[in-house]
Amino acid sequence: MLVSTLPTGGAERVTFNVLTRLDPDKFESEVYFLKEPGTIGQSLLDHGIRGFSRIQRLRFDPFLIVRLTRRVRAFSPDVFLVLNCHRNAKFWGGLCSLFADTGAMVIAVHNTGTMNSKRSFNVIDRLFLASISSVIALSDSHARYIEHIDGFNPDRITIIENGIVPQVYENADAEKTRTLRHQLDIGQNDKIVMMVAGLRPEKAHEALIQAASILAPNRPEIKFLIVGDGPRREELERMTLTHKVQNSVVFLGERKDVSDLLHIADAVVLPSHPAVETLPLAVMEAMAAGVPVVASKVGSVPDMIEDGVNGRLISPADGEELAAVLVDLFDNESVARAIAAAAGRTVREKYTLDRMVSKYASLFERLARRD
């Protein structure tokens, strides 16, 4: 598998779960990191997956392709998996296919375009499309997007939904929940709105801050917790000061206890822009935990959520609409409970880790036999 790096993120966690849960009697894996392994990449190495880091030594490294080709030839893979959200990995993977037998090349697409373009593949990427054996989409609508926007033959698109272990999120530890509420100074009557996402432009954290500014004057019991870190943190913290909601919005940074934190939330939100987002794990995990989700009608989110049935959908990056839907949920507790229960059923039926890994294994076996 070729990646740039594997920091903390949804696509990266999916990658970890696939590589570590494939049957070791049937599959052997190597990971080629163009840069440093990153947090999840290091976890892969610690788990025993063989990997090679810093294949790219310089920004413009003329010997990168030599190092990568040498590694690939030595391993001689049946399937060469490239993570699409790492744009430079797509280019070097495609170039490597010209110099080494990479086996069947598979691109796992975890985005719907970029913030600057509707397409997930740029002009240079498209030079290597003919060498791709299969493209992995995350839902029916995502597959249609890849077909119509990126121009892929639908016969080469395989749908594999992201998956989690629902039981990890379903069962709350009462003692941990009490401890977290105490540590975060959450009152008995407070309502907690949580957002779990990297602090990047496409996630539209500004919509949450706008919602907080609308609700704070009349609904001081509603508190907003932002879980995650990233390049926008200072900008977003300044934004809370500008909107005078610094006492209502708390930045928790990157956390390893998200499965516990979800159980102090009364709603989880993801007001993303209409780019990049596909089948977000944060939404899936909140649904499994029985927390009502309010998310933008973007990417594959509408494939997961039916508005008013197992979640609520809003317009992208719309703080006013987000505020109104949150008030509606908090003022109609029976509706919120019904939505949360339906959400849990959706995850158990469609988005389990076992189901996801089984589909990846079937694809890899089919492509290896074809080769």
N, C-alpha and C positions, 0 to 999 in steps of 0.2 A: 504494500500500500504506500502511496506517495502523498505526503501532506507538507504544508509549509511548517506549521507548528500546531500543537493541540493545547491551547489554553482552556480555561473554564468556559463552557458554552454548550448549547443544546446539541449541535451537530457533532461536537467533539465527544460529548457523553454517549451519543448513539454509537460513534465509532468505537469507543472503549467497550461498550456492552457487546457489540457484534464480535470484535476480535477476541475478547476474553471468554465468550460463551459458545463459540463454535466448537464442535466436537474435536478434541485434539487428536483423536484416532483417525479422523478424516481430513483435517485441515492443519496446515502449518503456515504460519504468517511471519512476514518481515515488514517493518515499517521504515520508510526512508523520510527523514525530516530534513527539509531544506535548511531550516534554521534550528533553534534550540527546541527540545521536545515540548516545553510548556508543562503546565500543571498536570493535565490529563495525559499528555504524552509520557511524562515521567512515571505516572501511575501504571501505564501500559508496560513500560520497561521493568518496573518493580514487580509487576505481575508475571514476568517471565517471557513476555513477547520480545523477540529479538528486534533490535532497532539500530539505526545509524543516524546520528545527528550531525548538523552543520555540514551537510553536503555542499551547500552554498557558502563559500568563505567570504566573498566580496559581493557588493551590490551588483557589479557587472563582472561576473566570474566566468571567464572563457573555459575553465576546466570543469565547471559544474557538470556538464553533460557527460564528460569522460568518467567522472567519479560515479555518477548515477548509472550510466550504462554498465560499468564494470560490476556494480553491485547487483543489478538486475540480471545480467548474464550469469553470474555466479549462482544466483538463487533459482533462476529459470522458472518463474511462476506460471501457473496455468491461468490465473486471473490476476490482472493488475488493476487495483482499485484506486481511484483518485477522488479526493474530496473536493467537490465543486466550489465550495465557499472560499477556497484558497486559490485565487486566480493564478498566481505564479506556478502553483503545482499543476494546473491544467496544461499550461504551456510546456513546461519541462517534461511532463508525462507524455504529451503528444510527440514532442521532439525525440524523446527516448525511444518511442515505438518505431522510429525510423532507423535506429541503430542497433536495437536489441530485440530479441523475441520476447515481448512482454506478455504473451498469451492474450487472452481476451481482455480488452480494456473496458473497464466499467467506470462510469462517472456517477457518483452519488450526489445528486443535486439537492441542496438544502436551502435554496433561496429562490425567490421569484424576482429576478432582475436585481438591480442595485439601486442605490439612492439616485444615481445619475442616468440610469438606463433601464428600460423595461426588459432588455435581454439579459439572460444569465451568462451568455457566451459572447465575448467581444469579437472584433474582426479577426484578431490573431488566433484566438481560440478556435474559430470556425475553420481554420486551415486544416485542423486535425479531426474534424467531425467524422470523416469517412473511416478513421481507424477505430472508432468507438463501437464496441459490440453491443453494449446495453447502457441505457441511462436509467437511473433509479429516481422515480418520482414518489412523492409522499402521499398523494391522494388522487382521486379521479380528476378534480379540477386542476391540480398541479400538473398532471399528465397532459391535459388539454392545453395548458399554458405552454409547456415545453414543446408540444407539437406545433401550435399555431404561432407563438412568438419567436421561439428559437428554431423552428423549422425541422424538428426531428421526425423521422419516420415513426409512426405510432407502433409499428411492429418491433421497434428496438427500445421501447419504453416499458419498464417494469415497475409496477406500483408496490411499494413496501412502506407501510405506515410506520412511523415511530412508535415505540412501545416502552412501557414502564412496568414495574412490579406493583400493581395496585395496593397490595397488602402493606407495603412499606408506608403508604400515605393514609390508609384507611383508619388505622387504629391509633388514637391519641393516647399518649402517656399523661395521665392527669397530673402527676407530680411535676413533670417537665413543663407542662402548660402553665401551672401555677407559678413555677419559678421564672419562666420567661415573662409572664405578665408583670411579676414583681420587678424583675430586672429592668423592664422597659417602662415602668411606671404607668401601667395601663389600669385605669379605674374600672370598677365593676360595671358601670353603665356606658363605658366608652365603646364606640364602634370602630373597628380597625379595618382600614382599607390597605391592602398590601400589593406591591408590584415587585415581581421577581424578574429582573432582566439586566443585562449589561447596560451600563450608562453610555449608550451609543445613539447617534441621531435618529436612526430608523425606529427606535422604540418609543419616541415621542413622550418622554417623561414630562415635558412642558405641559402636556394636556392634564396630567395628574396635578401639577402645581396650579394650573388654572382652575381645576375643579376644587382644589383646596381653598383657593382664594374666594370662590363663589360661596362655598359652604361654611367657611369659618365664622362669619359674623352671626349666623343664626343657628348653626349646628356645631357648637364647640366640642361636642362629645365625639365627633368623627375625627379620627387620627389617621395619618397616612404614613406607612412604613415603606421605604424603598430599599429592597434587598438587591445587592449587586454593586459592582464597581466598574470604572472605565474612564475614558478620556473626557467625559462631560461633567465629571463630578463637581469641579470648582464652579463651572458655569451654572449648573443647576442649583448649587448651594447659594450662589449670588441671586439667582432668580427667586428663591424663597424669601430672601431679604427684601427684594424689590416688591414682591407681592405681599409682604408682611405676614407670611405663613410659616416662618421659621420654627414656631412653637407647635405647629400642627403637622409638619412634615419632618420625619426623622430618617436620616441616611444610616443604614446599618452596615453598609459595605458588603463584601463577599462573605457568605456564611456557609458552613458545612452542615447546619442543622435545619435546612429548609423544610424537611418533612415534619419537624416539630413546630417550626414557626407557623406553618400553614394552619395549625389548629388554634392559633390565637386570632386568626383573621375572620372577619365577617364577610369580606368580599375580596377577591383578587382581580386586579385589572391589568389589561395590556392594550393601551390605546395607540398601537403602532401606526406608522405611516403606511400607505399602500405600496410598499416595496420591501423586498428581502424576506419578509415573514412568510413561513410556510405552515408547518405543523408544530407549533411551539410546545416544548416539553413543559414549560411553566404552566400553561393552560391545562395540559393533561394532568399534571400532578395536583393542581388545585381541585380539578374535577374529581380525581380519585379520593382526595381528602374530604370531600363533601362540603367544599366552599363554593358559593355562587361566584361565577366568573363573568366579568364584563370585559369584552374584547372587541377590537376593531373588526369590521367586516372586510378583512384583507386576506390574501393568500389562501391557505386551506382552512382557515379558522371556521368559515361557514360549513365546511364538511364535518367538523367536529361538533359545532354548536348550532342548534335550531333555536332561533330567538324566542325567548319566553318559555321554552320547554326544558332545556338542560343548560341554559346560560342566557346571557343577554349580549346582543350585538349592537355596536354603535358605529357612527361614521368615524373614519380615521382621524386620529389626533384632535378630536373634538372635546375640549374640556367642558363646555357647557352641557353637551349631551351626556357626558360621563357623570357630571354632578347630578343631573336630573334622574338618571337611571339608578344611581346609588341611593338617592332619597327614596325612590320608589321601592327598591329592595328592602331598605331598612324600615320603611313604614308598612310593609306587607310581609310580615315574617312567615306566614303560612306559604305564600308564593315562593319565598326564598328557600324554604325547606324543601318544597317539592322540586324546585330547580336543582338543588344540590343532590337530592336523591337520584334524580334522573341522570345527572352528570356522572355519578358513580357507576351506574349501570352501563352507560356508554363506554367508559374506559374498560370495564371488565369484559365487555363483549367485543370491542374492536381494537384496543390499543395496549395489548400486553407485550411484555418483553419476549416471552416464549414465542408468541406468534411472529414478532418481527424477526428474531434470529432464525426461526425455521424458514421464513421466506428468503432471507439472505443465503442460507445454506443451500436451499433448492436452486436458487439462481446460479450460485457458484458451481454447483455440481453439474448443472445443465450446460453451462458454458465450457467447463473443463472437458466434458464428454465430447462436445462439439469440436473442440480444438484437437 
